[in-house]
């Protein structure tokens, strides 16, 4: 099937394709997903196994997508991201269907849809921090969600990652930062391990 062929995805990041390896389309973008797998590994404990499975899916999907640039890899990666966002926001499963349909019907807009959702979440976090109405709460009792300092760190890291993502999607002067985005994303996945969004 065409969706499994190399470069069948409508999305192509700024890193030159096959410049380092004849096997991996985007070498640095592929390898930079390894920290996500490490985060999944260290979180593989009884009270985090579901979350760790989601992180593992994101890491594997990211590696497949950037390694092949095929449509299957893109859809798998983005579906795992939708599950991650829904897990944080405790979205009912039946509301996942429209988002999932959009992923498969309009794959060329998925990345923009996901980053827009993430930006809305960040703005919500910041607005709640200003009013001291904490938008995050710990679900396993480690205190992360009750610390304004920790929340500000998370927002700061998310904003840096977002800027890197925008620079790379714009592909300004051929400079590619998406592999750095993956490193920040792995850290964000680690920071949000005990959190749920309660707008």
Buried (B, 14 or more C-beta within 10 A) or exposed (E): EEEEEBEBBBBEBBBEBBEBEEEBBBBBBBBBBBBBBEBBEEBBEEEBEEBBBBBBBBBBBBBBBBBBBBBBBBBBBBBBBBBBBBBBBEBEEEEBEEBBEBBEEEBEBBBEBBBEBBBEBBEBBBEBBEEEEBBBEBBEEEEBBEBEEBBEBBBEBBBBBBEBBBBBBEBEEEEBBBBBBBBBBBBBBBBBBBBBBBE
